[in-house]
């Protein structure tokens, strides 16, 4: 299969040896009851295998509504899938497998995100050997969507302490007028360190009614420090991306267009400017 033939949202690529493993939200009927998560494999980022189901949400009675934004991280010699599911409130759960091909099975003690919050799109971030979950507090509950983090236990089974809100969807300069009770979206966070160890987070929202891939730079090299919103990477109907490296190159993968039935993964090479990223022309 070619990338444009794969109808998924929220692509996430794990690189292992000489193989790329790509996960994503099944785009058909993605709002509910999609039944699980697939993995696609490739050797060249151009030609992909047929989908292999790596998590069956029906089998574990975890298919009550959404199965969104799966991403797989290798951590302590195992593979952990963070995925947004619904059990009353939406939240991020951890699944575990001995292989990037799955099968992934429930691992966390319920949600890693706050129980009474509507949350989605949790991503794993390690700082000074401490695991954190970076996630979105949904606009569906609070109107002005927020980007948050919470510390996790070392075994990723539960959260530790209280969540911290870093910023809200209306904070960047491009939101010139804030309208009460209008919904402003945050989604798809992913953490990245440049070659000069500058910490960035990419995340998605809408700019001028188009899906966009935005960037925040932390000024102190820590998620707990000050930060600034810098120029978006994409502002023309693409987003919910992540960054991966291979063969001394770094790539952004994201889904585009943001239109049900047409979404597919796209790949662009990035240039690491030490304190920021830009698309390679």
C-alpha positions as a LaTeX table, in Angstrom:
\begin{tabular}{lrrr}
\hline
Residue & $x$ (\AA) & $y$ (\AA) & $z$ (\AA) \\
\hline
Unk1 & 0.00 & 0.00 & 0.00 \\
Unk2 & 1.05 & 3.59 & $-0.62$ \\
Unk3 & 0.62 & 6.24 & 2.07 \\
Unk4 & $-2.23$ & 7.93 & 0.22 \\
Unk5 & $-4.15$ & 4.64 & 0.20 \\
Unk6 & $-4.11$ & 4.35 & 4.01 \\
Unk7 & $-7.15$ & 6.03 & 5.55 \\
Unk8 & $-6.05$ & 6.86 & 9.11 \\
Unk9 & $-5.87$ & 9.88 & 11.34 \\
Unk10 & $-3.19$ & 10.75 & 13.91 \\
Unk11 & $-0.30$ & 8.72 & 12.42 \\
Unk12 & 2.48 & 7.64 & 14.77 \\
Unk13 & 5.71 & 5.95 & 13.62 \\
Unk14 & 7.96 & 3.76 & 15.75 \\
Unk15 & 11.38 & 3.00 & 14.24 \\
Unk16 & 12.85 & $-0.36$ & 15.22 \\
Unk17 & 16.00 & $-1.66$ & 13.53 \\
Unk18 & 15.28 & $-1.24$ & 9.81 \\
Unk19 & 11.49 & $-1.28$ & 10.04 \\
Unk20 & 8.92 & 1.49 & 10.42 \\
Unk21 & 5.79 & 0.63 & 12.41 \\
Unk22 & 2.91 & 3.03 & 11.83 \\
Unk23 & $-0.20$ & 3.25 & 14.01 \\
Unk24 & $-3.19$ & 5.54 & 13.72 \\
Unk25 & $-6.87$ & 6.12 & 14.37 \\
Unk26 & $-9.06$ & 4.13 & 12.00 \\
Unk27 & $-10.61$ & 6.98 & 10.06 \\
Unk28 & $-13.80$ & 5.29 & 8.94 \\
Unk29 & $-16.43$ & 6.06 & 11.58 \\
Unk30 & $-13.60$ & 7.36 & 13.77 \\
Unk31 & $-16.02$ & 9.04 & 16.17 \\
Unk32 & $-17.20$ & 5.72 & 17.64 \\
Unk33 & $-17.03$ & 1.92 & 17.63 \\
Unk34 & $-14.03$ & 1.40 & 15.33 \\
Unk35 & $-13.07$ & $-1.86$ & 17.05 \\
Unk36 & $-9.35$ & $-1.40$ & 17.65 \\
Unk37 & $-6.01$ & $-0.32$ & 16.23 \\
Unk38 & $-3.95$ & $-1.49$ & 13.25 \\
Unk39 & $-0.23$ & $-1.40$ & 12.57 \\
Unk40 & 1.37 & $-0.97$ & 9.15 \\
Unk41 & 5.02 & $-1.80$ & 8.45 \\
Unk42 & 7.44 & $-0.41$ & 5.88 \\
Unk43 & 11.12 & $-0.43$ & 4.98 \\
Unk44 & 11.12 & 2.84 & 3.03 \\
Unk45 & 8.21 & 5.06 & 4.20 \\
Unk46 & 6.68 & 4.65 & 0.74 \\
Unk47 & 5.45 & 1.07 & 0.51 \\
Unk48 & 3.40 & $-0.24$ & 3.43 \\
Unk49 & 2.04 & $-3.60$ & 4.43 \\
Unk50 & $-1.65$ & $-4.33$ & 4.68 \\
Unk51 & $-3.03$ & $-3.43$ & 8.15 \\
Unk52 & $-2.50$ & $-5.91$ & 10.97 \\
Unk53 & $-4.78$ & $-5.53$ & 13.98 \\
Unk54 & $-2.59$ & $-5.05$ & 17.05 \\
Unk55 & $-5.29$ & $-4.11$ & 19.59 \\
Unk56 & $-8.86$ & $-5.39$ & 19.67 \\
Unk57 & $-10.88$ & $-3.02$ & 21.82 \\
Unk58 & $-14.00$ & $-5.18$ & 21.65 \\
Unk59 & $-12.19$ & $-8.15$ & 23.20 \\
Unk60 & $-11.44$ & $-6.14$ & 26.34 \\
Unk61 & $-14.78$ & $-4.31$ & 26.48 \\
Unk62 & $-12.94$ & $-1.06$ & 25.77 \\
Unk63 & $-14.87$ & $-0.09$ & 22.64 \\
Unk64 & $-17.64$ & 1.95 & 24.25 \\
Unk65 & $-17.07$ & 4.91 & 21.96 \\
Unk66 & $-13.77$ & 6.25 & 20.64 \\
Unk67 & $-10.44$ & 4.51 & 20.05 \\
Unk68 & $-8.26$ & 7.47 & 19.20 \\
Unk69 & $-4.67$ & 8.56 & 18.75 \\
Unk70 & $-2.68$ & 5.38 & 19.46 \\
Unk71 & 1.04 & 5.82 & 19.85 \\
Unk72 & 3.62 & 3.20 & 20.78 \\
Unk73 & 6.78 & 3.81 & 22.82 \\
Unk74 & 9.50 & 1.37 & 23.75 \\
Unk75 & 10.06 & 1.75 & 27.49 \\
Unk76 & 11.91 & $-0.56$ & 29.88 \\
Unk77 & 12.22 & $-3.31$ & 27.23 \\
Unk78 & 8.49 & $-3.47$ & 26.49 \\
Unk79 & 6.14 & $-1.66$ & 24.13 \\
Unk80 & 3.46 & 0.61 & 25.52 \\
Unk81 & 0.52 & 1.93 & 23.56 \\
Unk82 & $-1.11$ & 5.11 & 24.83 \\
Unk83 & $-4.62$ & 5.40 & 23.42 \\
Unk84 & $-7.71$ & 7.52 & 24.06 \\
Unk85 & $-10.78$ & 5.51 & 25.08 \\
Unk86 & $-14.16$ & 6.25 & 26.63 \\
Unk87 & $-15.54$ & 4.96 & 29.90 \\
Unk88 & $-17.88$ & 7.71 & 31.00 \\
Unk89 & $-15.29$ & 10.44 & 30.39 \\
Unk90 & $-12.71$ & 10.18 & 27.62 \\
Unk91 & $-9.16$ & 9.58 & 28.78 \\
Unk92 & $-5.78$ & 8.07 & 27.93 \\
Unk93 & $-4.99$ & 4.48 & 28.90 \\
Unk94 & $-1.75$ & 2.47 & 28.68 \\
Unk95 & $-1.63$ & $-0.91$ & 26.94 \\
Unk96 & 1.39 & $-3.23$ & 26.82 \\
Unk97 & 2.95 & $-5.80$ & 24.48 \\
Unk98 & 6.23 & $-7.62$ & 24.03 \\
Unk99 & 6.21 & $-6.74$ & 20.32 \\
Unk100 & 5.48 & $-3.60$ & 18.27 \\
Unk101 & 3.10 & $-5.84$ & 16.30 \\
Unk102 & 1.07 & $-6.55$ & 19.42 \\
Unk103 & $-1.22$ & $-7.86$ & 20.59 \\
Unk104 & $-1.54$ & $-5.00$ & 23.06 \\
Unk105 & $-3.41$ & $-5.69$ & 26.27 \\
Unk106 & $-4.63$ & $-3.40$ & 29.08 \\
Unk107 & $-1.85$ & $-2.30$ & 31.41 \\
Unk108 & $-2.80$ & 0.83 & 33.36 \\
Unk109 & $-5.15$ & 0.87 & 36.31 \\
Unk110 & $-7.84$ & 2.64 & 34.33 \\
Unk111 & $-7.26$ & 6.13 & 32.97 \\
Unk112 & $-3.93$ & 7.89 & 33.36 \\
Unk113 & $-5.70$ & 11.23 & 32.89 \\
Unk114 & $-7.87$ & 12.82 & 35.61 \\
Unk115 & $-11.05$ & 10.81 & 36.17 \\
Unk116 & $-13.48$ & 13.74 & 36.03 \\
Unk117 & $-11.88$ & 15.44 & 33.03 \\
Unk118 & $-12.62$ & 14.91 & 29.35 \\
Unk119 & $-9.12$ & 14.23 & 27.99 \\
Unk120 & $-7.47$ & 12.89 & 24.87 \\
Unk121 & $-4.22$ & 12.41 & 22.96 \\
Unk122 & $-1.81$ & 11.47 & 25.75 \\
Unk123 & 1.86 & 11.21 & 24.80 \\
Unk124 & 4.76 & 9.83 & 26.84 \\
Unk125 & 7.56 & 12.19 & 27.81 \\
Unk126 & 10.62 & 11.27 & 29.91 \\
Unk127 & 12.56 & 13.96 & 31.78 \\
Unk128 & 15.42 & 13.09 & 34.11 \\
Unk129 & 14.25 & 9.45 & 34.07 \\
Unk130 & 10.78 & 10.48 & 35.28 \\
Unk131 & 7.83 & 9.59 & 33.01 \\
Unk132 & 5.12 & 12.15 & 32.32 \\
Unk133 & 1.93 & 12.07 & 30.32 \\
Unk134 & 1.35 & 15.18 & 28.21 \\
Unk135 & $-2.30$ & 15.40 & 27.19 \\
Unk136 & $-5.19$ & 17.66 & 26.21 \\
Unk137 & $-8.04$ & 18.73 & 28.45 \\
Unk138 & $-10.86$ & 18.73 & 25.93 \\
Unk139 & $-12.60$ & 21.82 & 24.61 \\
Unk140 & $-15.82$ & 19.79 & 24.80 \\
Unk141 & $-15.73$ & 20.24 & 28.56 \\
Unk142 & $-13.91$ & 23.55 & 29.08 \\
Unk143 & $-14.43$ & 25.41 & 25.74 \\
Unk144 & $-10.86$ & 26.75 & 25.67 \\
Unk145 & $-8.90$ & 23.52 & 25.25 \\
Unk146 & $-5.79$ & 23.13 & 27.42 \\
Unk147 & $-2.42$ & 21.41 & 27.15 \\
Unk148 & $-1.48$ & 19.66 & 30.38 \\
Unk149 & 0.93 & 17.19 & 31.92 \\
Unk150 & 0.91 & 14.81 & 34.86 \\
Unk151 & 3.63 & 12.61 & 36.34 \\
Unk152 & 3.27 & 8.85 & 35.91 \\
Unk153 & 4.42 & 5.98 & 38.06 \\
Unk154 & 7.62 & 4.31 & 36.89 \\
Unk155 & 5.65 & 1.29 & 35.64 \\
Unk156 & 3.11 & 3.49 & 33.79 \\
Unk157 & 0.17 & 1.98 & 35.65 \\
Unk158 & $-1.16$ & 5.19 & 37.20 \\
Unk159 & $-0.64$ & 8.92 & 37.51 \\
Unk160 & 1.14 & 10.60 & 40.41 \\
Unk161 & 0.17 & 13.94 & 41.89 \\
Unk162 & $-1.95$ & 16.65 & 40.29 \\
Unk163 & $-2.21$ & 17.68 & 36.63 \\
Unk164 & $-0.52$ & 20.92 & 35.51 \\
Unk165 & $-1.99$ & 23.15 & 32.79 \\
Unk166 & 0.71 & 24.66 & 30.58 \\
Unk167 & $-1.29$ & 26.70 & 28.08 \\
Unk168 & $-4.69$ & 27.05 & 26.45 \\
Unk169 & $-5.76$ & 27.08 & 22.82 \\
Unk170 & $-6.36$ & 30.84 & 22.85 \\
Unk171 & $-2.89$ & 31.73 & 24.16 \\
Unk172 & $-1.02$ & 32.02 & 20.81 \\
Unk173 & $-0.89$ & 35.42 & 19.12 \\
Unk174 & $-2.92$ & 34.28 & 16.12 \\
Unk175 & $-6.05$ & 34.10 & 18.31 \\
Unk176 & $-6.80$ & 37.82 & 18.15 \\
Unk177 & $-10.37$ & 37.73 & 19.45 \\
Unk178 & $-11.49$ & 35.35 & 22.19 \\
Unk179 & $-15.22$ & 34.68 & 21.96 \\
Unk180 & $-16.94$ & 33.44 & 25.15 \\
Unk181 & $-18.28$ & 29.87 & 24.91 \\
Unk182 & $-16.71$ & 29.31 & 21.51 \\
Unk183 & $-14.79$ & 26.03 & 21.33 \\
Unk184 & $-11.01$ & 26.33 & 20.85 \\
Unk185 & $-9.18$ & 23.06 & 20.23 \\
Unk186 & $-5.93$ & 21.59 & 21.49 \\
Unk187 & $-4.89$ & 18.12 & 20.33 \\
Unk188 & $-2.04$ & 15.87 & 19.25 \\
Unk189 & 0.91 & 16.84 & 21.53 \\
Unk190 & 4.35 & 15.37 & 20.90 \\
Unk191 & 7.62 & 16.26 & 22.66 \\
Unk192 & 10.94 & 16.69 & 20.82 \\
Unk193 & 14.46 & 17.79 & 21.72 \\
Unk194 & 16.64 & 19.49 & 19.11 \\
Unk195 & 20.31 & 18.69 & 18.58 \\
Unk196 & 21.11 & 21.53 & 21.01 \\
Unk197 & 18.81 & 19.94 & 23.61 \\
Unk198 & 16.13 & 22.61 & 23.23 \\
Unk199 & 12.76 & 21.20 & 24.25 \\
Unk200 & 9.80 & 21.66 & 21.89 \\
Unk201 & 6.21 & 20.49 & 21.83 \\
Unk202 & 4.23 & 20.22 & 18.63 \\
Unk203 & 0.43 & 20.32 & 18.87 \\
Unk204 & $-2.57$ & 20.97 & 16.67 \\
Unk205 & $-5.43$ & 23.44 & 16.51 \\
Unk206 & $-7.19$ & 25.48 & 13.83 \\
Unk207 & $-5.75$ & 28.67 & 12.33 \\
Unk208 & $-8.12$ & 30.59 & 10.06 \\
Unk209 & $-10.41$ & 27.54 & 10.08 \\
Unk210 & $-7.66$ & 25.22 & 8.79 \\
Unk211 & $-6.07$ & 22.40 & 10.74 \\
Unk212 & $-2.54$ & 23.35 & 11.75 \\
Unk213 & 0.63 & 21.96 & 13.31 \\
Unk214 & 1.92 & 24.38 & 15.94 \\
Unk215 & 5.11 & 24.61 & 17.99 \\
Unk216 & 5.98 & 25.70 & 21.52 \\
Unk217 & 9.58 & 26.19 & 22.69 \\
Unk218 & 10.52 & 25.75 & 26.36 \\
Unk219 & 13.13 & 28.28 & 27.40 \\
Unk220 & 14.66 & 26.32 & 30.29 \\
Unk221 & 14.89 & 22.85 & 28.75 \\
Unk222 & 12.20 & 21.48 & 31.03 \\
Unk223 & 8.48 & 20.98 & 30.72 \\
Unk224 & 8.14 & 22.81 & 34.04 \\
Unk225 & 9.81 & 25.99 & 32.78 \\
Unk226 & 8.74 & 29.05 & 30.82 \\
Unk227 & 7.90 & 28.75 & 27.12 \\
Unk228 & 6.86 & 30.67 & 24.02 \\
Unk229 & 4.67 & 29.96 & 21.01 \\
Unk230 & 6.72 & 30.08 & 17.80 \\
Unk231 & 5.79 & 29.87 & 14.13 \\
Unk232 & 3.60 & 26.91 & 13.09 \\
Unk233 & 5.03 & 24.14 & 10.92 \\
Unk234 & 1.81 & 23.64 & 8.93 \\
Unk235 & $-1.22$ & 25.91 & 8.59 \\
Unk236 & $-2.94$ & 24.50 & 5.49 \\
Unk237 & $-5.15$ & 21.61 & 6.66 \\
Unk238 & $-2.73$ & 19.14 & 8.19 \\
Unk239 & $-2.04$ & 18.19 & 11.79 \\
Unk240 & $-1.95$ & 15.79 & 14.73 \\
Unk241 & 1.61 & 14.86 & 13.93 \\
Unk242 & 4.73 & 13.44 & 15.53 \\
Unk243 & 8.45 & 13.49 & 14.79 \\
Unk244 & 10.78 & 10.55 & 14.29 \\
Unk245 & 14.38 & 10.15 & 13.22 \\
Unk246 & 16.03 & 7.70 & 10.85 \\
Unk247 & 19.26 & 7.61 & 8.84 \\
Unk248 & 20.40 & 10.94 & 10.28 \\
Unk249 & 17.19 & 12.61 & 9.10 \\
Unk250 & 14.11 & 13.72 & 11.00 \\
Unk251 & 10.58 & 13.55 & 9.67 \\
Unk252 & 7.20 & 14.90 & 10.60 \\
Unk253 & 4.25 & 12.64 & 9.92 \\
Unk254 & 0.72 & 14.04 & 10.17 \\
Unk255 & $-2.68$ & 13.45 & 8.63 \\
Unk256 & $-4.10$ & 15.49 & 5.78 \\
Unk257 & $-6.62$ & 16.60 & 4.70 \\
Unk258 & $-8.65$ & 16.89 & 7.88 \\
Unk259 & $-11.73$ & 15.61 & 6.08 \\
Unk260 & $-13.54$ & 12.42 & 7.04 \\
Unk261 & $-12.93$ & 9.71 & 4.46 \\
Unk262 & $-9.94$ & 11.41 & 2.85 \\
Unk263 & $-7.36$ & 11.48 & 5.65 \\
Unk264 & $-4.01$ & 9.80 & 5.04 \\
Unk265 & $-0.51$ & 10.01 & 6.52 \\
Unk266 & 1.93 & 12.48 & 5.01 \\
Unk267 & 5.68 & 12.66 & 5.56 \\
Unk268 & 7.94 & 15.69 & 5.29 \\
Unk269 & 11.61 & 16.04 & 6.18 \\
Unk270 & 12.44 & 18.64 & 8.80 \\
Unk271 & 15.53 & 20.74 & 9.43 \\
Unk272 & 16.73 & 21.02 & 13.01 \\
Unk273 & 17.77 & 24.64 & 13.53 \\
Unk274 & 19.04 & 23.94 & 17.05 \\
Unk275 & 16.28 & 25.97 & 18.70 \\
Unk276 & 13.42 & 25.35 & 16.26 \\
Unk277 & 12.28 & 23.23 & 13.33 \\
Unk278 & 11.37 & 24.06 & 9.76 \\
Unk279 & 10.25 & 22.12 & 6.70 \\
Unk280 & 13.02 & 21.14 & 4.30 \\
Unk281 & 12.27 & 22.70 & 0.91 \\
\hline
\end{tabular}
